Amino acid sequence: MIADRIIEQGTLTTTGTRASVDVRIPWYRALPGSCIAGAGLTIDGVAAPAESLRWTMNGKEFTFEELSTNVEEWWFPLDSAVLSGDIPLAVDGAEHEVGVDLVLYIPYIVTDHGVLHIEERGRATMKAVAA
Amino acid sequence: MTDLGSPIQGVTLYSFTRASHAREYDLESLMRKVAAEGFGPGLEIIGFSSFRGFPTIDPAFAEEFRGLVSELDLVTTSLAVNADIGIYRDRLLNQDELIAYMTRQIEAAATLGFPIARVQISLTPDSMEQLVPVAEKHGVTLALEVHADQYASHPRILALRDRYEKIGSPLLGFTMDWGATTVGFAPSAIEAYRRRGASEELLTEVVDLWNTFYSQGPPANQEVHGQRFGAFIGLAHKHGRPEFGIDFGINGTGLFGPARVNDWLEIMPWIRHVHGKFFGIDENGEEPSVPVRDLITLLVENGYKGAVSSEYEGWHWNYWQSPFDIIRAEQAVQRSAADAAGSRMITDSAEARAQLATHLGQLQR
């Protein structure tokens, strides 16, 4: 697992009301959308409402509900996905603490408790730039 | 008496996951690095790690890839493919879907020029039997990986072996993963927990717990496996560090398997490929938790002439050492062990190519 690289440094952008950050897979192989079980985004401890979260990969934007049935679009290990959500954030030159929580299903490992899932948490500090 | 074996040296790019994930190397530059370092000639790749869009392989890309393998004088051994039985959120793949899912990946192995597809434990004896015609059509050997928490004499593995024997196809076999037969909780993993603030008391108890399970031997069934996993979690809670629990459990039961080296004799004639799984090299140039020398000796004494992919898995936690230095050192141990057993590792590409074809019972391509 490569949890130390979930958030890409220097990728925090804001529209003023909506923030986004680039996210790397903490795993060694590609996974389809259906295996991206969920995510959380916080800036300076403020969490984006779950229903506002969107996931962009391969140039397409998805809700997490849409991802749950998608086995066509894959998150390749070299690619960044973009996680965005409603969080008010100004381009103020200050350092912001970004948090990303990620839950992934590992589809080839089936345990007595169902398909294995891993929960990873990334933390990084960076300035915001205008989207 | 069996002729002595002479395993083919090689590496899986999985060993360099951290370097490729960091975008320090793309597939081509990593293959060039492997060739320049002499980590081959054997080359193993995980389909879903290294090939964008896998298992769909563009014919032009396949030609390019084969050209690069040829230019670098590497020998493609195994394409690691995945039995993603849990790809849908609400159900497991049904049998027809699973066979179709595996078929596409076996075809990709053939397209890319890999003579072996490493498959995984989710495939039952029935699934393996169903895949024989696919393997035959494409001339690809299916080598099911025996990986901790399973081990050679595990009932699920013996059931597969017995079915192989009944079917009698030369294209069915196993990938031996050395992680099933380790002799200790990897010191580099312990060091990583130390760097994350785990106390010496906790770490001592983790090692002691693993040693207790080692003395008891591998888990007889999934229930015992589950109990051991739970015991590692309990230890983390007891010391007020619950965040380490799952990690202790995954590593303590799924990476550091406690079966004995001789357990492999149960399936030795069906071993078609080897994952030389290991976790680190100590100050004496030895692997402290995987008995590399004993495993190579076992393979040599039992006439094994297939490939060994050095598979460094310490990258999960070891961010402070170069995987390239570690692979170089581990392969030196393999070569030394093979020499000591009265044989040698094959490092010449032409020799490796010819020997691998014979080992797999295939016509040389």
Interface residues (C-beta under 8 A of the other chain):
Chain A: M1 I2 D4 R5 R24 Y28 R29 A30 P32 S34 C35 A37 S68 T69 V71 W74 F76 P77 L78 Y105 I106 P107 Y108 I109 V110 D112 G114 V115
Chain B: Y14 T17 R18 S20 H21 A22 R23 D26 I46 F48 S49 R52 G53 F54 N82 A83 D84 I85 G86 I87 Y88 R89 L92 Q120 S122 Q222 G226 H316 Y319
